[in-house]
Amino acid sequence: MNNFDFEKLVGQFQAQGTFSGCKRYGEGHINDTFKVTMTEGGKEVHYILQRINNRLFPDVAKLMHNIELVTDFCRRSVLARGGDPMRECLTLIRTKDGQAYYHDGENYFRMYVFIENATSYQSVRAPRDFYESAVAFGSFANLLADFDASQLYEVLPDFHNTKVRYANFETAVQRDVCGRAKEVEREIAWVRAHKELCGKLVDAIETKEIPLRVTHNDTKLNNVMLDNATGKALAVIDLDTVMPGSLCYDFGDSIRFGCNSAAEDEPDLTKVHFVFDLYKTYLDGYLSAVGNGITAREKELLPWGAVLMTYECGMRFLTDYLEGDTYFKTHRPGHNLDRAHTQFRLVDEMLACFDKMQEAVK
């Protein structure tokens, strides 16, 4: 465990009770996360303390600006609908001087209320989990439906700007720094053949055909807290990548990884298929929770979100392969190429049943 004076650190925040312990918590790979135990009136009170990875997120002030605004707005929205903000959204604990984070001169820390009697799972145990994750992210979008997303910073600029991602891909092809372009001519041709997809969502936002929304940008099951007793969705966590964007980004990325019959890096493409039934499961959960937090046009574009996010991700894997595997961690030769192949296969199968995907939305 990191050599921090946890009692002193916790003392910088407006946590209730007397410090009685701290231990590492969860399976996150980005930040260092700890569960803090305080004692108050003979009872234990728990908090989450995180050391923010400021190498990945160098502008901590902007990062925490986003989280501060979003958590405060979610809290007010939950209260307005008669819910329990201590369990239905993240609650940020401010420092003694009212700040959203604490800087000890070297490290940056933040603190949240610990959501009791709930668990985030690393993998789907049954389709019901996937449904509940859809409910969670649909509810998250509903809570923030009236939030002005232009207030947020892009902590990862152009993260889902597919036009920019395509330009980066073409630059990688032209530079061919590793001499790999010749061996992936078929893959390069596939990406180019689908170039017209790139502007589908970006242009819709720019022309105000669809509104700018708060997007989570990491819509995996492990970022959803499920109630231990009921298995139902409670809250969305890990707001580091919260930025302005489109609801179709979050929906699409969930479909991209959740409706794949195989692993993201499966080398045997005969095992890789788009599972329409899981798409329908997620769609039902999402639309049941988002309610009036989505416009008719956004709803129509949800299937395109699934195609776009899968296409974009595959293009990023191929770009990284051409550039020498410098962004995504690889564990074997051709790892990024295997990842690209799975995404391309999924796009082909989505497009083959696209009418059916649209009909399910209707």
N, C-alpha and C positions, 0 to 999 in steps of 0.2 A: 504494500500500500504506500502511496505517496507520503513523503516525510513532511506532512503539514501539521501544524498545531490546530487541530480541528476545533477544540474548545474556543480558542482565540478567534478563529475564522467565523464560527457560528455566532460568537458574541458581537460581530459586526452587523448582524441582521436583527430585524424585529421579530425574532422567534420567541414563542412563549415557553416558559418553563426553565428548568435547570438542565444544563447539558449533562447527559449520562452515557453517551456513546456514539460511535460513527463507524460504519463499515461499507466496503465497496458494494455497489448494487447494480444489477442488470447486466446486459451483454452488449452495450453500445461500444462502438469502435472509434467514435469521434471525440467525445468529451469524457472526462473522468467523472463518474457519477457515484455518489455516496448517499446512504440512508442514515439520517441523523435521528437519534432518539433523545427527546427531552422529557423531563418529568415535571408534571404540574398537578398539584392537588392529589398526589398519590397515583396519578394515571400517566401512562406514556403518551406522548404526542410525537408524531413523526414528520420529518421534512426530507426533501431531496436537495442535496447540495451538489453543484456541478462546477468543475473547473472547465472553463470554456476553452476550446482549442483555437487560440488566436493565430495559429499558423494557417489554419484553413479559413478562418474568419478574422482577418487582420483588423477590420474596423469594427471593434466590439461595440462602440457607441451606436453605430447604425444598426447592427444586429439586435441589440437590446432595445433600441427605439422601436423597431418593428414588433418585437415580442411584447413590450410594454403596452403599446397601443392595442394590439390584437387581444391580449389576455384581459385587459380592462374592458374592452368592448364586449367580449364574450361573457364576461361576468355580469355585466349589466343586462345583456340579452337573456341569459339564463334566469336571472332574478325576475325579469319582466314577464317571463312565461311561467313563473312559479316553481322553478327548479332549484336544485342545490348546487351552487357554484363550486363548493368544495369537492364535489364528485363529478361534475359534468364539464369542467374545464380546468385548465391549469391556473393556479393562483400564485402569482409572483409575490414573494416576501421581500419587501424593500429593506435597504440598509438602515442603520440608525439615523443617518442623515438624509433619508428619503430617496436614495438613488436606486436604480434598477439592478445594479451590480456593484461588486466591490473589487477594487484593484489593490493588491498588496505591494505594488511596485514592480512585480514581475508577472504574476498570474492574475487572471480574472475569474471571479466566482459569482454565481447567482444561486438563488434558493427558491424552491417552490413548496407549497403544501403537498404532502404525500397523500395520494389518493388511496384510502384504506379499502381492504377487502376487494381488491381488483388486481388483475394480472394482464400483462401484455405478452402474447405468445409469439415465438419466433417463426412458427409455421402453422398452416391451416390444419386443424385436426379433423374438420368435417365442413361440408359446404355452409353450414350454419355460421361458422366463424367468418367466412368470406362475406356472407350476407350482413353480419353485424358490423364488419369493417366498413361496408358500404353505408350502412345506417350512420355510423360514426362520422364519416367524411361528408355525407349528405347533410347531417345535422350541423356540422362545423360550417358548411357553406350557408346554411339557413341562418345560423346565429350571426353571421357576418354579412348578410345580404345587403344591409343598408350602410355598411362601412365604406368610407371613401378610400379605395385602395391606392389612390395616387399619393396618399400620405406615406406610403411605405417605400423604403429604399430597395433597390435591386442588389442584394448582398452578393449575388452571383449573376453579374450582368449577362443578358442575352441567353439565360439558361435554357429557355424553351423557344428561342427565336430560331425557328427551323431554317429560315433563309440564311441567317448567319452561320448556322451549323453546316449548311450545304456549301457555302463559300469556303469555310474552313476545310471541308472535305476536298473540294477542287484544288485548293492550295496544296494540300498534302499529296494529291495525285501528281500535280505538276512538279513539285519539289522532289518527290520520290527519294527521300533522304536515305532510305535503307535498301533501295533497289528492289522493292517488293511489288511495284505496280504491275509488272509483266505477269506475275503469277496469279494476280487477282483481277484480270481483265473482265472476267464474267461478272464478278461482284460489282466492279466499278460501273459496268454497263447497266446493271440492275438498278443501282442508285440513280443513275442519270435518267433511266427510263421512267422513273417515278418523280422526277424533279417537280412536276406540276403540283404535287401535294404540298410543297413547302409553304406556300402562302395562304393556305386554307384558313388557318386560325389567326395567324399574325395579321393578315389583311383585314379580317373581320373585326379585330380589336381596333386597328388603326382607323378604320372607317366608321367605328362606333356601331357596327352591325350587331355586335355583342358588347356588353359592358366590361370594363376592367374590374376584375374581382381579386379578392384575396385568395392566393393559392398556397397550398401546403408544400407541394413539390417533393414529398417523400411519403407517398400514401401506401405504405406497407402495413401489414397486420400488426407488426411489432410496435407500431406507433399509435395503437389503439388500446385503451384500457377496457377490458371486459369484466363485468361484475362476476365475482367468484360464485355467488349463489345462483344467479339466473342465466349467466352466460351472455347477457345482453350488453350492447355497447354503452359505455359511459362517457368517455372523453377521448379527444385526440391529443397526443403529446408530441414532443420534439418539434418545436417551432423554429428551429434554426434557419430553415430554408423558406420561411414564409415571405412571400413577395407578391407584387402585383402581377396578374396574368389572367388566365381563363379557367373557368371551372372544368372545361374540356381537357385541360392538361392533367389535372388531378384524377379525373374519371378515367382518362385514357391510360395513364401510367398504371393505375390499379388493374385495368383489364390486361395490359401488356404482360405483367408478371403473374397475375392471378389466374389467367385463363390459358396458360401454357401447360400442356400435358406432361412436359418434361422440364428438366433443369435449364436455366438460362444459358448454360455453357455445354449442353448435351451435344457431343460430336456425332451421334447417330441420328440423322434427321428423320428417319422413319419413326422415331419416337416423339417427334415434335408436332403437335397439332393444336389448333385453336379450339378450345372447348366451349362451344356455343352455350351449352346449358349453364356453365359457370358465368358466362357473360350475362345471361338472362337473370341469374341469381343476384349478381351484383347490381344490375340495372334496377331490379325490383326494389332492393334495399335502398339504393341511392335515391331513387325518385320518391319513395315513401317518406324519406326524411328531409329531403331538400325543400319539398313543398313549394311555396311561392317564392323561394329564394333563387329560382332559375327562370329565365325567359323562354318563350316558345322557340326562339331561334337557337338559343344555347342548347335546348333539349334536342333539337334536330341535329345539331352538330356533335353530340356526344359520340356517335359511332365514328365520326371522323377523328375525334380526339384519340380513340383507341388505335386507329390506323396511323395517325401522325406521330404519336409518342413511340410506337413500335418502330416505325420507319426511322425516326430521328435517332433512337437509341442504337439501332443497327448501324446507321451511318456513322455514329460516334465510335462504335467499336471498330469499324473498318478504318476510319480516319486514324485512330490510335495505332492500329496494326501498321498502317503505312508510315506512321511517324516513329515507329520503333517501340511501341508499347510503353509510353511514358506517362500515361494518365491512369488507366485502370490497372490494378494489380493483376499480374498473370502468374500462373503456376505451372505452365507447360508451353512448349513451342506451339504457336498457332492458336493460343487460348482465345485471344480477341477475335480471331477469324471464326472460330467455332461459335462464339457469342453472336457475331454478326449474322452468321448463317441461320441461327435459330430465329432471330428477329425477322429476317427476310422471309423465312418460311411462314411465320405467323402472319405477316402482312399479306402474303399471297393468299393464305387461307381466309383471312378476314375479308379481303376484296372479293373472293369467290362467293362468300355468303353475305355480302354487304346489304343486299336488299332485305334479307332476313333480319339483319342487325337493325336496320332502320324500321322495319315493321314492328319489331319488339318495342321500340321506343314509342311508336304511335299507339 
